[in-house]
Amino acid sequence: TNVLPLGSGAIAGNPFQVDREFLRKELQFDAISLNSVDATTERDFIAEILFWCSLCLIHLSKISEDLIIYCTKEFGFVTLSDAYSTGSSLMPQKKNPDSLELIRSKAGRVFGRCSGFLMTLKGLPSAYNKDLQEGKEGVFESIDTITGVLPVATGVISTLQVNEKAMKNALSPDMLATDLAYYLVRKKMPFREAHGASGRAVHLAESKGVEVSQLSLDELKT
C-alpha cells in the first residue's frame, strides 16, 4: 500500500510537529501510517514477494521435472530445442536439458530465501531490529532470479517439439477401464458395483494375457 511512514521513529513518533498530512499530499501518498512501530518494522511486503517468487518457481520446477522426464529416451514425448540444451561432456549423442535442470534448482534456492526470512521474522521482538536488513538481500536476489528464469522457461516451452506419435504409442487400452465403469453406470448400475466389475474385467484380461479391449462380450459378462 502507498502509505507515508515519515514522522515515525524506531519506537515512537517525533516531537517536532511534522505536518504529516501536508507531506502526504505533497508526496502523493494515499494515507499516513498510524503506528510508528508498524511503519518501521513491518516487512510483510518482503515476505509476500519472497512467497510469490517461491510459488511461481515451484510451479515452474514441477513443469521442468515433467519435461525432463518426457524428453528422455524412455518416454520421447518431447524434444527440446538445441538453444536450450547442452551436449554431454562424455556421451556425444546425449542432449542435456540443462535449462530445465537449472530452473528446477533455482526453486530450492528462492524457497530457502523465503523460509529463511520468515524464520528471522518469527523470533523478533516489537520495534525495529537490525535483523530486518536481511530481507533486502533475499528479495533482490529472488527478483533477479525470477526475472532471469521466466524468459528461459518461456523459450523452452515455445520452442520444444511435441512427438505426437510417441505419445499415442504410450496409450494403453487398459486406460479405458474407467470408461467401462461409466458405461455400466449409464446402464443404471451403481458406481460401486460398476467399479468392481470393471476391475474384474481388467484382472481377467491380465490373466489371459490380453488387453481389456480384446475381451469378448461373453467374457465381459462373466
N, C-alpha and C positions, 0 to 999 in steps of 0.2 A: 504494500500500500504506500501511497505517496504522502507520508506523514513527516512533519518537521520535527527533528529532535533537538534543534538549537535551543539552548537555555537549560538543558538537562545536564547534571553532573553525574559522577560515578555513583553517588548515593542519593543526592537530593538535587533540587534546583539551584538557582543562584540568587544573591540578594541585590542585583543591580537593576532591577525593574526593567528587564528587557521586554520590549513590546513584541511578544511572540506572534500575536495576530497580525501585526504590521509586517513582520518578517515573512510570515506565511503567504500573505498576499503578494509581496514584492518578489518572493522566490517561487511563486506559483505552486505551493504545496496545497493538497486537498484538506489537510487538517493538521492540528498540532498534537504532539504526544502528551498524554495526560499523566503519565507516570514516568519519572526520570529513571528509575531502576529498569523498567521495561525498555525504555528508549535506548539505554546504553548497553544492555546485556542481552536483549532479545536477538537470537540467531536462528529463529525458525526458518527464515528465508534461505539460509545456507543449508540447513538440514533438508528442506524441500528440494532445493536444486540438486543436492547430492543424491536424494532419493529418486528423483525423476531421471537423472542420468543413469543411476544404477538400474532402475526398472527398464529403461529403454535398452540398455546393454544386455540385460538378462534376456529380453525377447530376441535381440539380435544374436546373442550367443546360442540360444535354442535353435534359431533358424540356421546358424552356421553349422551346428552339430548335425542337423538333418542333412544339409547339403554335403558335408564332409563324408557322411555315410553313403549318401546316394551317388556320389561321384567315384566311389571305389569300384574296382573290377567286379567285386561280388554283386553289386547292385547295377551300376552303369546306367542309372536313371537320368543323370545329368552330366554334362561335360563343361568344365569351367574354361573360360577364355584364357589364352596364354598370357594376356595382360594382367591377370590376377592370379597367376600360378607361377611356380618356380620349378626348375629341374632338380632332380636329386643329385647330391654330390657323389653318390655311389652307383645308382642304377640309372642309366641313360634313358630308359624307356618310361621312367616314372615321372608323373606330374604332381607336384605337391600343392595342396590347397592352402598355401601359406596365408593368404589374405583372410580366409575364414578362421584359421587357427589363431591368428593374431587378434581378430575381433573377439573370439571366444576368450582369449586370455585377458583382454582389456576389461571384460566384465568383472572378473575377480578383483582386479586392481581398483576399479572405481567403487565396487561394493565395499571393499576394505576401507576406502576413504570415508564412505558413508557411515559404516558401523563404528569406525574409529572415532569420528567426530561425535556421534551420539554417545559413545562411552565417555568422552570428555565432558559433554554437557551434563550427563546424569550425576556426576559427582561434584558439581559446582554449587557453592552457596549463593545466596542472592547478592546482587550488586556486581559491578564489573570485576572480572578477574583476567589476568594476563593469558590464561589458558585459551581464551576465546580467539586469540590471534591465530591459533592452529587451523581455524576454519578457512582462512584465506588461501593457504597453500593447496588445501584439498579441493576447494571449489574451483580455483583457477585451473588446476591440473585436470579435474573432471570435465570441465567445459572444453578445454583444449582436446581432451581425448575424444569426447563425443563428437566434437566438430570435425576431427580427423576421421573418425570411424564411419560416420554416416555417408560421406561420398564414396568410400570404399565399398560399403555394403550395397549402396545403390548401383555402383558399377558392376559388382559381381552378379547381382540379380538380373540386371538389364542386359548383360552380355552372355549369360550362360545358355547352353543349348540343352533343350529337353529331348531325351531319347524316348520317343513315344513307343516304339516297338519293344524296347526293353521293359518298359513299364507295363505294357499289355501282356507280355510273356510272364510277368511276375504274378499276374492274377491267377487265382486258383478257383475251380468250381465249388470247393467246399465253403467258399465265402458266401455262397448263395443259401447256406443253411438257414440264415435268418429270414430270407425271403420265403423259404419253405414254411417256416413257422407263421409268417404273416399270411400266407395262402390259407393255412388251416384256420387261422383266426377269422379270415373273411368267410370261411365255411361254417362259422358260428362255434368253433371250438375255443374254449377258454385258453388264454395265452399260456397259462402254466402248463396245461396239457400239450399245447402245440409246441412249446419249447422242449418238453420231454420227448415228444415224438420226433422232432427234428434232430435232437441229439442221438436218438436211437438209429435214425437213418444214417447219420454220419458214422456211427460206430459200425453199422452193418457194412457200409461202403469200405471202411478201413479193414474190416475182417476179410472182405472179398478181394481186397487189393485193387479197388476201382474207385472212380470219382462218384460223388453223390449223383451227379447228372447222368451217370451211366446205369443207375439202378432202374429196374423195370417198375412199372406201376404196381404189379403184384407184390414185388419186394418192398415197395414203399408202404403198402397197405398192411404189412405184417407187423 
